[in-house]
Amino acid sequence: MSKKNLLIDKFYISGISKSRRGVQRYAADASDFEGHPSMKKKYAPWSPLVYPDPLRMTSARYWGFKEGLNPPDYGNFGYLRKVGAGDDHNESVANLNADNTGYDSAYYLEFPGHTPYPPEGHRFDSRVDYPGGHGNLYFGQQIKNNGGLNIAFLLGAPYSGGQSQASPAVNLSALYKGTVTADGDAWATTSQLVNLSEPSLTNLFWSVDNWSPYVGGTGEFQGIINTDTSRNLYYDHAHQILTPYSADSQLLKSGAPVGLKIASVTPSYNYFFKSYEEALASGSHPESVLPNAYALYQALDYNPQTADADDNPLSQAMYLKYKEILTLNNSFASLPESSGGIASIGYGQEAPGDPLYKKTYLQKYAIKYPDAQLGSIAALQKYIGFSKDLMENDFIRYGLKDYFPFQIDVEFDTSRIWNGEPNKFATMLESISGSFDFFLQNIMMDAISGSGYAMSPWTYMAEVQDLETGYEYHGFPLTEKWGENQGPHGGPWENHGDYVLNMKDVRSTFVEANRRQPRGLELPILGLPYTQNESSLVGQTNYTGICMADNAGQNYLPSGLFVGQKVISQCTPANTGFHVWKNANEQGTLQITKTDFTQLVRKYTDFVRNNSRSYVDMLRGELAYNEIIAFKVEKYVVPANMERPPTGVEPVQSFYFPNLTAHNKIKYMDTQVKFGQKYRYKVYAYNLVVGDSYTYDNVTVDPDPTNPGASFFVHQFPSVQIVETPYYEFENVEVRDYPPVFPDVEVVPYRGVDNKVLFLLNTQDVKYAFSPEKYIINESDLEVYQKQREFQNKPTGSGGTGLPIVFGSDDPEVQFEIFRTTEKPDSYTDFSGLPLVSLKGSIPDGGRSTSVAYLDTILPNTKYYYTFRCIDYHGGMSIPSPVHSTELVSDNGRIFPITEVFQFNGASVKPTKTTIKEAKRYLQIGASMPQALINTGSLSDPNTAGPLDLIGGGNPTPGMLSTQDEGIWSTDSAEKLFKIRVTSKHTGKKIDLNITFKEEAILNPYKEE
């Protein structure tokens, strides 16, 4: 179980609440026809081209609230009427008519079945060939004439006109015949409830002259079956996706439901690399110019000069593209040949005396970074896609490497572990070489700012079922809080604002594949030196990247990079369009070959045909088939004085991932980050929805006064869309190292000397956890510790302290602070204003050292109190060490020291080694699936049992879990204790975990489902 996101086309299939249309609480209104609440005179358009379907609106076959007359009382959002349509129901006409009364509907629908009627003669046909012409914008005909793509296929949209003569053609549209039958009893009942007079009944319903306009419309009345095709089509893309919870969710701490999707973001500081950090801090270049670890690892692993032929090395052109990007537009000569050259081993052919001589990759990068001429690097790496090949073979192992100094790991589940999600389309794409990359590139082209491509906005309403916060509503026309008294549905709720999502018609993915420039733009109008985008059949090219994009109105730059592809096609400003395709076809660098593309088209049409709803399915409220085929992760820079990115700012980078069936999660290691900079990551799902569009035609009215009726045709077409849907938004995150641990202190007196004492200070290579607020010396220390709390996501509690934060010496460049007083301290604040000295960790030749010595001059026979702490290169501050009291006693020539650790009434630092070792990757303890299932034998009657609340009211009784002979669950009367022993392979030390499993029964908050 995860967050359920129900998405509904706001302008087409949503309407007023059931209670508002109910006769008992809905008075007659001037906008009703003859004052009757069942019929509006006209359903007002949302826009000039957007009208709701009056047939579905009047028959309550839309989505709305089932409870509540006004917003404060709304609740139970759902499909109002799921029965009474089609020929496969088991209800009598009388029962249906009775139901219609409750929903104020004056008719019910009958259909001859799901078979399109008639199968021939459909006036809408949509076969798309690859044409030539149009100013040579399209080169599909050239490909066809040169032995290329000889296909024509139906994509689903209505189209009147000539037919393509190419073969084969596929028809995905459907034609249905429906009937409407009058229900006089329901009409009369509703009329009487709102006190309509008998003349109103006669004038409207039982008059033969009025039955036809009642059905087809006349004057101010639009009718229940509208055939005005100028009003465009009606659409239905209703679908549902599952989104994750935070890894810090209380659900996980209190026993999460099985299969919960989770998401987490984790900054990691791997090691200190001073020159690299300083270079990134000094330059103003965006994060998109920084080295991407996956691109670098690809260049190292598949270098055409060193990789084995069996490893499928990069083409020389692809390797050179990586080299251009990773060396700051060729600012230095070469990449390392192994991972050791990244940070440990110098390499290269530079001569002695050259600043780059025998330097590592990161050192060379740091030297060249501040003054590099970047060219198009920032635009290329602003949008990075990852190929199917890399995701299958290298993605997970690359994510385990730690060759970069720091990174941010963005991790989220892509499917439920115990109950997988639909993946029919992904399975199809995986079976055809190049298909996943082809779709992902088209998604990227639409997302690249200034490319000339774009998705289309579509207005949705969304209900999010959140197990922690209750229901969330987006895109609803409400401004106030509402739902305060809705019991199991929670409350109060409020509308979270507009919900306009970007959609891409899958038809355009195929049509645009044979174009070579931004759609909707003509070459003479652009007047730019290079304006043409290559076909996504070709894939990325050395000159255009994913596609050319307008750089803030200045010029067009190649934009976007596909990491993981082994080849890259070639083009120049003078060699574009069909010529690029032809050369790539001959050289074997096409992203998807003509044979595979033809297979993709055929399998796509089969997929749509097999997963489409019928018109009857839509009337019953069935959701459209959908599955997530890709993800986008956007990265935003958050200014230091803000909690969120400024409104309207673009992400600094976007990363695109195919949703492969082999993965149930994505963990992306982002190395293109700067130390101490706040970031916010947002994840979007690209959800393929097999929706529908339809219109009405050929209405025939039967004016029989005793049994009036009408028949009509429904023309239905697939509306397959890729919907960009919010998936998860992380809290702010930044890379910082742990603050250092206080130093280990050794006090060394001198024999026969009564005024000198030597302190030997050493950093400690351990990790401790403390609440630092207990150990502050100066008030300003709180601000320093607060930054660490934000970094470690451990906020200060209401009492001024919080959970312990981790201290660890991961930064070798430290300085030591010594505080001294002769007054007996009561707390660490008594050392405020009494710093003795600050010592840099260095040796005489200037090198860094993690140990220092300090010789202090003191008075004999005087007790001194010392405390020590460390401050690292980044300003991280340790808590102070335990207080050391030191006195050199001089008694008539006898000199002896008295040194001890001083206690503040038991409140001093107790350096118990609470070493923290996270084991999330290695150890997971939980109930097995058989132990977590409900034992149906515990129900009173498994054959008739309904929801769990039928067992007897209140919460379910314990003892219902486990389908095995012996359960693991403890009860109040019998505790079952399990001991799990973890043994270190290196030291042999053991840790015992004593565990019990207990049931916590709750009512199902979604019992209707």
N, C-alpha and C positions, 0 to 999 in steps of 0.2 A: 504494500500500500504506500502511496505517495500522495502529494498534493494533486487533486483532480482539477483540471482546468477545462471547464465546459465553455466552448466558444460558439457563439450564435451570430448569424448575420443580422445586425441590428435593424437595418432598414427593410428587410424582406420578410423575416419569419419571426418577429417578436411583436408582442402586442400587450394590451391592457390585462390586468389581473382577472382571474376567474370570478372573483367576488364582484368586481366592478361591472363585468358583463352579466352578472347574475340578476335575475328579474326581481328578487326580493329587495335588493339594495341599489338598484339602478333606475332612477326616474327617467321618464321620457325627456328627450332633448330635441332642440330645434334642428340639430344636425342629423337627426334620424329621419328616415323616410316614413311619412305618415305617423311620426311619433313612436314608431315601433323600435324597441332597443336592439332587435336582432339585426337591423340593417342600417348602415350608414349611407347617407346620400352619396358621398364620395370619400374615399380614403386619401387624405391629403398626401401629396408626394413629399418625400424627404429632400429631393432635389429634382430638377427638370427631367431626369432620366431614371429616377428611382421611385417606384410605386410598390407598395405591398400588394400581395395577391389577395383580392377580395374574397375569392372562394375559400381560401384557408383562413382568412381573418373572420369571416362570418361563421365558419363551422368550428372555431376554436382549435384549429389544427396548426397551432403555433406555440412558441415558447413564451411563458409568462409566469407570474406568481399565482400559485393555487390558493393562497391564503391572503387575506387583507384587502380592504377596500381602498385605503390610502397608504402612502409611503410609510408612515410610522408603524403600520400593522402588517406590512408585507412579509411574506415568508414562503418557504417551500417552492422555490423556483423549479420549473420543469415544463414538460410538454403537456399542454392542457388536455388534449384528446387523442388517445392512441388507438381507439377501437372504432368500429363502425365504418371501415373503408375496405373495399376489396371483396372477393368472393370466397375467401377461405375462412371467414369467421363462423363461429358456432352459435351466434346469437340470432334470435328471431327478429323480424322486422319490427315487431311491437316493442321488444326490449330496446332496440336501437332508437326507435322513436321516443321512448321514454327518456333515454339518455339525452337525446337531442333537446328535449324540453329543458333539462338542467343546464344545458350549454347555450340555450337560446338559438338553436339552429333549426331552420325550417325544412331541412332536407337531409337525406343521407346519400351516400355515393355507392354505386355498384359498378364493378369493373369485370370485364369478361376474363380476366386473368393477366398474367405478367407478359404474355407473348405480345410483342408489338403488333398493332392492328392498323391498317394492313401492312405486311412486311415490304410491299413495294409501293412506289408512287409517292414517297415522302417528298414534300416540297422543299425541305431543307437538306442540302447535301454539302459536305465540306471536305472535298478532296484537295490536298495541297501538293502541287508538284514543285520542282525546283525550276523556276522560270529564268529566262535571260531578260535582257532589256532593262527598263527602269534606269537609264543612264549607266548601264553596266554595273549597277549596285550589286545585282545578284549574279553569281557565277555558277549557280547550281546547274543550269542548262549546259554550260561549258563542261562541267565535270561529267554530266550525263553523256554528252556527245563524245567525250574522250574516254569512254569505257568506264565511267564512274557510276554515280548513284542513280540507277534507273528505277526509281520508286515513285509511287504516288500513294498517299495515305490520308485517311480521314483523321482530323485532329479534334473534331467535336463541335466547333462553333457553327452556328447557322450561317448559311451562305446561299444566296439565290443567284443563279446565273449558269454559265456554261460549265460543262463537266470536263474534267481532265480525261484525256484519252489514254493516258498511261495506265499500265496494269502491273501489279494488282492494286485494286482499291479496296479499302476497308470502311464499312459503315458502322460507326459507333453510336449513331443517333437512334431514337426509338419513337414510335407513334402509338399512343394508347387511345382507346375510345372509352369515354366515361358517360354515365347517366346520372341525372338528378331527378329525384321523385319528391313531389310535394308531400308534406306531412301536416294536414289540416288540424289534427288534434293538438299537435305541439304548438302550431301557430295560434290557435284559439286560446290555449292555456296561457301562453305568454302574454297575449293581448289583454286577457282579463286581469292578469296580475298587475298590469300597469294601467288598468282602467281605460283601455281603448274602447270606443263605442262600436256598436255593430256596423254602422256605415263604414268605419275604417276597415273592418274586416272585408266587407263586400267590395269596397272600392279598390282595395289593394290585392287581395289574394284570390277571391273567388270569381272575379271578373275575368272572363276569357281575354278581354282586350288588355288587361294589365299583367297577365302571366308572362307574356313575351318580354315586355320591358323589365319585369321583375328579374328575369334571367339574364337578358342581354344588355339591359340598361337603356335609358332614354332621358333626355333633358338633363336635369340636375342629378338624376340617379344613375350611378355607374353600372349597376347590375352585379350579379354574383359571379358571372363568368365574363371576364373582360377579354376581348379579342383585338384590342387596339395595339397593333405591333409597333406603333410609333412610341409606345411606352417602354420599349426595349424588352428585355427578358426578365423573368423572375429567377432568383438564385437561392440555393440552399447548400451551404457548406458546413452545417452543424457538425462539430466533432469534439473530441476530448483528448487531451494529452496529460501525461503524468510528469510532474516536476519535483525536484528534490527538496529536502530539508537541510538545514545547516548541520554539520558534524557536531556542533555544540548544542544542538537542540535538546531540550529537556526530555523529549520523547526517547532519545537514546539512553538517557540516564535513568529513566523510569521504566524501561522495558519497551523497546520499539516494536511495532508490528513487523511481522515477517515480510521481507522484501522491500523495506523502506529505502527509497533513493536518498542519498546524502551527497553533500558537496562541502569541500573544504579548501582553504587557501593557506599555504604555509611558506613563510619566508625562511630562507636558509643562508647562513653565513658560514661558508666552508673553510675559508682560510684568509689570511691578511695578505693583500698584494698592494702595497702602498702606491706605487707609480700608476697603476691602473685606476685605483680609486681617485687619486689626485687629478689625473687627466680627465676623467669623467666629470668631476666636480668643477673643473676649471673651464670646460668647454660649454658652449650653448647649443650644441647639436642635439637633435631630438633622439629619443630612444630607438627610433627605427634605423639609425645608422650603426648601432652597436651590433656586435657579432651574435648571430643566432646559432645556438649550440647545435641544432639539428642540421643546419646547412654546413657547418664546419665538420661535424662528424661524417656527413655524407662525402665531403671532399676528401677526408682522410681515409675512409674505409674503401671508397670506390675510385680512388685516384687512377686514371687510365695508365699511368706510368708504373704503378706498383701493384695494383690489384690483379688477382688471377682472372683469367678469362671466364672461368666457371662462376665467378662472383658477380657477373654482369656489371662490369665497370661503367663509369660515366663516359659519355662521348667527350672528346676533347673540347668541343664547344660548350658543353654543359659545365665541365670542370673550370674552364676559363671564366664563365659567368659567375660561378661561386667565388673564384679567386678575385675577380673584380670587386665584388661586393664585400668580401671578408677582409680585403687589404685596403679598405677605404679608397676605392676607385684607383687601385694599383699604386697606392702611396708607398708600399714596399713590395719587394720583388717576388716573394713566394710565401706559400703556406707550409707549415710543418708537414713532415711525412708520417708522423706518428703522434699519438696523444701526449707523449712526454714532452713534445715541443711546445705545448700550449703554455705551460707555466714553469716547467722544471729544467728543460734542456735547451740550450741555445742552438740555433741552426742557421743555415743560409750561406750564401756565397759572398757576403760583404767582406771587404778587405779590412785589416787592422786599421784603426783610426776612424772608421766609419761608426757613427753613433749606434748603428744597428748591428754591429759586429758581435756575433755569438750571443745575440739576445733571443729570448723566448718570444713566442707569438704575442703574448699579452704585453711584454715590454716594448716590442716594436709598435704594437697598436697604440700604447700609451704615448710613445714619442711622437707619432704622426697624427694622433687624433685632434689636438687643438687646432692645427692649421690645415687640416686636410681639405682639399677641393672635392666635394662629395659627389658632384654630378647628379645622377639619378638614383643613387643608393637609397636615399630616404624614401623616395616614392616606390621603389621596388619592394622594400621591406616593410612598408606601411601596411601592406596587405599580403599575408603569407598563408598559402594553402599547403596542405600536406597530402601527398599522393597516397593512393590505395596501397601501392607497393611498400612505401616507407611505413605506413601504419601497420601493415601485416608483418613485416620482417624486422624492422629496426626501432619502432617507436618506443616500445617498452624498455628495451635494453639501453637506449640512449637516455631515457629518463632516470636511469640508475647511476649515471656517471656524475662525478662531481669535480670536473677539471676546471670549472670556472669559480672565481672567488665567492660569488653569491648568486642567488637565484630566487625566484618565487614559483612555487609549485601550485598550479591551479588544477583541482581534481573534482570531478563530478561523475556520478553514475549516469549511464546512458540508457540502461534498461534495468528492470527489476530482476534480482537474482533468482528468486523462487518462482516467479511467474513472468516469463518473458513477454515482450511486447511485439506487435506485428512487425515483420521484416520481409514481407514478400517482395517489395520493390527493391530493397537492398540486395536480397538474394539474387534477383534477376540481374541487377547491375554487376554484381560480383562474377556472374557467369559469362560476361561479355567484356573482353579486354578493352580497357580505355573508357568504359562507360561511366564509372564513378568519377574519374577525373574530368570527363566531359561535362557532367552535371555540375560538379563543384566549380569548375572554371566559369560556367555560365552564371552561377550564383555570385561568384566574386566579381564578375564584370558588371553586374547590376549594382553591387555594393560600392564599387570604387568611385569615389567622388570625382566628378568632372569627366567621366568616361563617355557620357552621352547615353548610357544605358541606365535604367532604373526600374525598380519594382513599382507596382501601382498600389496606392493606399486603399485600404478596405476597412470599413467601420464595423467593428464587432462589439458584442457584449460578452463579458466573461464572468463566470462564477467560479471562484477558487475555493475548494473545500480543504481547509487547513485544519489539521488535527490539533494544532496548538492554539491558534487564535480564532478559530471558528470560520465562518464563511466570509469571503471577500468578494466585492462586486466592483467590476470595472466597466465603464462605458454606459452605465444606466442613466437615464434622464432624471436623476434625483440629486438634490443638493443638500438635503438634511439627513441627519442620522435617523435610522428607522429599524424596525424589527426588535424593539426592546422586549416585547412580551411573547416571543415566538417559541419559548420552551426549548425543545431539543435542537432547534436550529440556531440557538445562541442569540447574540445581539448585545449592545446595539451595533448596527452595521452602518456603513456609509459608502456612497459611491466614490471610488478612487479616481475618477476623472475619465477623460476620453480614452478609448481603446482602439486606436487606428493602427492597424498592422499592415506591413508591406507584403504584397502577394506577387508572385510571378506565374503567369499562365504557362503551363508546361508546353503548350503549343508553340509559344514564342521561342522556347529553347531549341526546338527543331528548325523553325523557320529562320531564326537568326544565324543558324549554323552555316547558311550559304550567303551571308552578307559580309562585307569587308569594311564597314565604316559605322560610326555611331548612328543608330536609327533616328529617323526624323530629321536628319541634317544633310544638306547637299554640299558637295565640295566647293562650288563657287561661293557659297554663303560663308563658309568657314574662313577661307582665305588664309589658311595656316600652312606652314611648310610640310607638315606631315600629319594627316588627319585620319588615316585609314586604320581601322582595327582588323586584325586578321581573324579568320573564321575559327571558332572553337573546335572545329574538326582538326585544325592544324595544331592547336595547343599554344603554349607560350613560345615566344620567339626571342632571339637574341636582341632584336631591335625594339620590340614593343612590350616585352614582359608579358603579363596577362593581357593587357590592353593599354592603348595610349589614353592619357587623361589630361584634362586642362589643369594646369598648375596655377590656380588662383588668377586665371585670366591672362597670364603672362606668356606661357607657351605650353605645348603638349609634351609630357614626359612619359616614358615607359613606366608602367605602374603594375605592381603585384608580382609575386614570385611563387612558383610551385616548387616546394622542396620535396625531393624524393624521386622526381622523374629523372631518368638516366640520359635522356636526349633532349635537345632543344632545336626547334626549326629555325631556319635562317631567312631573313628578309632584309630589305633595304628600302629607303624611300621610293626608289624607282622600281622595285620588284615587289609587287603586292598582289593581293587577291588570288585569282586562279593560278597565277604563276607560282606563288608561294605554296599553294596546295599541291600543285603538280610536282614541284621540286621535292617537297616533303614526302609526297607519295613515292617518288622514285628513290629517295634516300632512306626511307623507312623511319622517318621521324614524326609521322602523323600521330596525334594524340589518340585518335580512333580511326581505324582504316575504313574504307568504303564498305567492305564486306561486313565488318563488325557493326558499323552504323546501320546498315540495312537490317541486320539481325536485331539491333536495338529497337528500331522502329516497329518491326513485326512483333517482338515480345512486348513492347509497350502497349500496342493496341490490344493484344490478348489480355494483358494485365488490367487495362481499363475495363474491358468487356466483362471480365470475370469478377471484378470487385465493385461494380457500379450498383447503385440502388435502383429500384423501379420507382415509378411515380407513386405507386401505392405505398412503397416503403417510406417515402418521404412523408406522405399523409399520416402515416402511423408514428412519425417522430423518430424513425431509426436514424442513428448517426452515420455520417459518411465514413467510409474506410479512410484511415490515415495512419501514417508512420513517419517517424523522424528519420530523414536521410542524411542530415549534416548538422553540424554545430558551428556557431561563430562565437569567439571569445573576444570582446572588445576591452581594450586597456585604456583607462583615462588617467591623466595626471591630475592629482588633487592639490591645489595650492596649500601651503602650510597653514594659512589662517582660515581654511574652509573645511567643512565636513564632507562636501560633495563637489564634483566637478562643476564649474560654472555652467549655467543653462545655455544650451545651444552649442557648446564646444564639441568639436569632433574628437573621437578617440585618437590617441597617439599611434595606436596600432590595432589591427584586427587579425585574428588567426582563424583559419577555417579547417574543419576536420570532417572527413566522411564518417558516417555512423555505420561501421562495419559490423557484421553479425558475429565476428570473432571476439569483439570487445564488449564488455558490459560496463566499462568506465573509461574515461579519458583523464589522464594525468599529464598535464603539459608543464614542462620545465622552462620557465621564462628567464633567460639570461640577459635579455635586453632591458635591464633595469639599472637604476643608479642608487647608490647607498644613501639612505636617509630620506628618499623621496617617497611621498605617499602616492599610492595607486588605488584605483578601484576597477575591478573586473566585472563585466556583465556578460552573461552567457545567453545566447539566443539559439533556439532550435529551428531548423528549416524542416517544416512539417509538410509532407506530401498529402494532400487532401483530395480524394476522388469525389468532388462535389458535383452539383447538377445545375443546369439552367433549363428553363422550360417556358412555353407560351401556349396559349389556347387558340383554337381555330374551329371553323365549321360547326357552329352551334345550331342545333335543330330543336325547335320547341314543339312539344306536343300539347296543344291547348285543351285537351280533354277536361271539361269542367269537373268531372267526377274524380279524375286521377291525373292531374297535370304533371308533365315531366319534360325533360330535355336531355339531349345527348350532345357530346362535344368531343373534339380531338385534343389531345395533349401532345405537343411536340417537345421531346426531351433530348438534351444534349449533355455530354459530360463536360464538366467545368473542373478540370484537374489543375489544382493550384499548389504552388510551393509557398507556404505561409511562414513568414519570419515571426516567431512567437517568443516573447520573453520566457526564459527558462530558469535563470537564477542570477541574483545580484549579490556579490560578496560585499562584506564590510571593507573599509579601508585597510590597506596593508602596506607595510614598508619593510625594507631590509635594514636591520641593525644587528650588530653583534651583541652577545651577552655582556653585561657589565662585568668587570673583573672581580675575582675573589680577593678578599683582604689578604695581605701578605703573611707568609709564615715568618715569625720573628724569633731570632736567637740573640740573647743578651750576653755579651762577652766583657767581663771586667778585666782590668790589667793588674797583674801582681805588683803590689807595692805602690800603686798609683791611686790616690783618693779623689781625683777630680776628672777622670776620663772613663767613659764607658762606650763600648763599641756595640752597635746594632747591626746585625746581618739580616737583610730582608730578601726574601725569595718569593716569587709568584708561585701560586699553587695550581697545578694542573688537575683540578678537580671541579666538580659542580656542586654548589650548595643552593638551597632554596630558603629565602628569608622574606619576611614582610619588612621592607626597609624603613618604613615610617617609624618603627620602634628605635631606630639607631641613628637618627639624623643628628648632625652636629650644628649645621647652619640651616636657617629656614629655606635658603635657596636650594638646599639639597632636594627638597620635595619636588621641585620642578624637573630636576634631572631624573629622579626615580619615576616620575609620572610618565615621561617619554618611554621608559622601559615598560611600564604597565600597558601603555597603548600598543607597543610593539608586541608584547606577549599576550595581549588580549586578556588581561587580568586587572579589571578596573578597581579603583579604590572603593571600599565598602562604605556603608553609612557611618561607621564608627571611626572613619579616617584612615583605616587600614584596609587590606584586602587579602586575597589569596597570596601565598608566597610567590615571588618571582624568582627566576633562575639566574644565578650568578656563575659565570664560567670564564676561565682565562683563555679566550680564543684569539686574543690580540697581543702579540709579543712586544709591541711598542707601548710601554707604560711608563708612568712616573709615580713616584712614591711620595705620599704626604705624611709628615710626622707632626703630631700635636703633643704639647707638653704643658703640664700645670703642676704647681706645688700644693694647690688646694685639693683636698680630698673631694673627688667629684661624686655627685649624686646621680648623674645621668650623663649621656654623651653630649648634651647641650652645654654642659659646663666647660667643654673644650672650645666652644664657639669663640672666635676672635683670638685664639691662642695657637696659631700655626707656628711650628718651629722652623721647618724647612720643607722644601719640595725638591725632590731629587729625580733627575732623568735616569732612566735605565740605559746607561751607556758605558762603554769602555774607553780607555785613553785614546785609541785611534779613531774614535767616533762611531764605532759599531754599536749595535743595539745589544742590550743585556737584560735578562729577566731577573737579575740579582744585583743588589747594591749593598754597600756598607756605609755606615755613617758613624763618625766618632763625635760624641757629644761631650761638651765640657760642663761639669756640674759642680755644685758645692758639696763638700763632705757633710755627713750627718744631716742631710736634708732628703726627705722622701719626695721623689718625682713620680708623676703619673703620666704614662705615655699611651697613645693609641695611634694606629697606623692604618692607612688605606691606600688603594691604588686608583689611578685614573688612567684609562687607556687612550689610544690615539683618537678615538671618536668622541671623547668626553664622557664615556661611561664611567660610573663611579661605584666602587665597592662600598659595602657597609664598613664601618671601622672595625678593626681587630679587637679582640679582648684587650682590656686595659692591663698594661704591665706596670707594676709599681717597682721602682728601683731606688735603692739607697746604698751609698758607700759609707760604711761606718769606719770612722778613724778614731781609735782609742789609744792615745799615747804610743803611736807608732804601729799599733796593730790595725791592719786595714782588712776588712772583709765585706763582701757584698751581701745585700738582702734583696732578692728579686722574686717576685711572685705574680701570678695572675690575679688581678683585683676584681671583686664582684660588687655590682651595684645591688645590694640586697637581693641577690639571686637573679638580677635582671641583665647580667652581662651576656655577651654572645656565647652560646654553647655550640662550639663547632662540631656538632655531631654530623658525620658525613652522610647526609641524606642525598645520596647520589641518585640522579634521575636517569633512567634508561627507558625510553619509550619502546613499547613492544607491539604497537599496533600492526606492524607488518608481519609479525612472527607468531602472534598468539591471539586467537579469537575463541571465546568460551560462550557457548549458548546451547539451547535445546536443539536436538536434531529434529528433522521434519516430522517423523512419526510421533515424537514426544510433544510437538507443538500443535498437532491436529486435535480437533474435538472428537472425543469418543462418542459416536452417535448412540452407542448402547446406554449412555448415561441419560439420554432423553426419555421422557415418559412414553412416547410413541414415535419412533424415528420416521414412520411412514406418513404421519400427519402433522408432525411438529412444524411450526412456523418460525417466526423470529424468536430469538432467545428470550425475549421478554414475555413470551407465552408460558414460560416454565412456572411462573407463579408470582410475577410482579417483582419489582426491585431489581437489584443486580443479580446476574446469574450466580448460581451456587458454585463453590469451589469443587475441585475434583473432576472436572469435565475434560481435562486434557490428557493426552497419551492414548495411542491406539495399540500400544504394546502391553505384554503381560505384566511387566513391572515398570512403574513410572518413576520419574526422577523428582517428582514434586513433593515438597514438604507441606505439612498441614500444622494446624495449631497443636494437634495432639501427637503428631509423629514427625520428627525432623529427620531428614536424610542429609547427611553431611558427606561431601565429596572433597577429597584431598588431592590437589594437583601439585606435583613437585617439579620445579624447574631447576635444572642443574647446569652450571656453566661448564662448557667444554674446556675452557682455558684454566680455570682455578679450581674446579670441582665444587665450588660453593653452591649451596642449595637454598631455594626459597620455597616454602610451602604456602599454597593458597587453599584456604578452607572455604568451601562454597556450598550454599544451599540455593535451591530453585523454588520460588514461591509464585503462585498464581495471584494475579490481581484482576478480578472480573469487573468489567464495566459494560454498560449498555452500548450497543452499536449506535454511534451518532448518525449513521447513514442507513438505518434499518430498512428504509423503503427500497434500497437497492439490494 
